[in-house]
Amino acid sequence: MEYEEPKFFHVMQYAGAADGDVIDMVSGNPDWEPPATLREALREYADLPSAEFQYPPSEGLLELREAIAERRNVDADRVVVTNGTGEANYLAIARAFERDAGDEALLMDPVYPYYPGKTDMLGGESTLVPTERDGGLDVDAIREAASEDTALIVLNTPNNPTGAVYDLDAVREVVAVADAVDALVMVDEVYDHFDLTGEFESALMLDSDRVIVTSGFSKSMAITGFRVGYGIFPEAHVGDAKTRHMLVNVAGARPSQYAVHHALAETPPSYYAEARELLADRVDAFTDALDAAGAEYTRPEGAFYVLARFEGFPGTMENVKRLIDEAGVAGMPGDAFGTARGEWIRFALVTPRAAEAAERLADYFGD
Ligand SMILES: Cc1ncc(COP(=O)(O)O)c(C=O)c1O
């Protein structure tokens, strides 16, 4: 299988080897604490009888699936606990292609690079569909691109890399397009707790038998290393997703699921609200500095990222390296995210040094 190593690794390596002090705004690892109850549950787990160290049910611990189902207001049978949202995305994309309803996935441009990677791995064809300048959905463009060959439409909201949060009515229109061409719609909601309004509207509210929602706890509980995510599949597809999950993984990791279950039950809404406040403050500090640097950007409505464009300094790999060497700030080249934002650089705000990085950028680009 041909697969180009993600640019992410390349930039991280370059930044790691750089001489000076470099602020990492590349990775999407939250830098704040997980819920306190998650740490407690992990300690408790270490002393459980060894029977609790054996295989969990393949589709996930029942109590965790039930807790997810209750929060998402769906039947627990529809929930498959996966190794991160990444696996849930894989299951959804695989399911779309095995239906013999076409080979094409419509992906929004700019795109989270693992979607075209997985589409390709699964024998599908990616078509990039432009979004609005602010990252919002262009439903007409999706309608125009959709055809009999379209098996899947992939949405991600709140969005990486644009920070857009899609309007639920626009998502509803996309589902209608999918209906017309017999496609599934995968909605990756891994940043659901990071809709900065705190009022995220999930695609599950549409109650459509074409919609697969994927999400996970990597971001919301600041535990990207735990690998706990989930997919909520329509009844007609959940059986196949569970089978594929079992054949690929046997099961997920029990200690991670145990800890997440406890944290889910015992973490107050204020935990998530505080993380949003922290991010909102960083967005303010960072965008103020972008103003001072004369950059173009869209203010994120959600997720962790800001895309910025500096006049005369396109977001190529070469310039990203220059920024590491000369300004001490590492971002991601825009062309890692499809074709729409080759001029732009993505900065992840999950560093306590976001304000300092902003000052460095303002100094570097400012007059
Ligand atoms: C849009 C999107 N989906 C999925 C993932 C992967 O999430 P997980 O760690 O739950 O597999 C990421 C991680 O950055 C992401 O940005």
The ligand as an SDF file (V2000), in Angstrom:
LIG
                    3D

 16 16  0  0  0  0  0  0  0  0999 V2000
  -10.9920   15.6340   12.7690 C   0  0  0  0  0  0  0  0  0  0  0  0
  -10.3200   14.5940   13.5840 C   0  0  0  0  0  0  0  0  0  0  0  0
  -10.8500   13.3570   13.6270 N   0  0  0  0  0  0  0  0  0  0  0  0
  -10.2630   12.3770   14.3380 C   0  0  0  0  0  0  0  0  0  0  0  0
   -9.1140   12.6080   15.0460 C   0  0  0  0  0  0  0  0  0  0  0  0
   -8.4970   11.4570   15.8020 C   0  0  0  0  0  0  0  0  0  0  0  0
   -9.1410   11.3350   17.0330 O   0  0  0  0  0  0  0  0  0  0  0  0
   -8.8400   10.1170   18.0040 P   0  0  0  0  0  0  0  0  0  0  0  0
   -7.6410   10.4630   18.8180 O   0  0  0  0  0  0  0  0  0  0  0  0
  -10.0820   10.0380   18.8610 O   0  0  0  0  0  0  0  0  0  0  0  0
   -8.6310    8.9090   17.1710 O   0  0  0  0  0  0  0  0  0  0  0  0
   -8.5250   13.8840   15.0410 C   0  0  0  0  0  0  0  0  0  0  0  0
   -7.2630   14.1390   15.7690 C   0  0  0  0  0  0  0  0  0  0  0  0
   -6.6330   15.1520   15.6750 O   0  0  0  0  0  0  0  0  0  0  0  0
   -9.1500   14.8980   14.2910 C   0  0  0  0  0  0  0  0  0  0  0  0
   -8.6370   16.1390   14.2350 O   0  0  0  0  0  0  0  0  0  0  0  0
  1  2  1  0
  2  3  1  0
  2 15  2  0
  3  4  2  0
  4  5  1  0
  5  6  1  0
  5 12  2  0
  6  7  1  0
  7  8  1  0
  8  9  2  0
  8 10  1  0
  8 11  1  0
 12 13  1  0
 12 15  1  0
 13 14  2  0
 15 16  1  0
M  END
$$$$
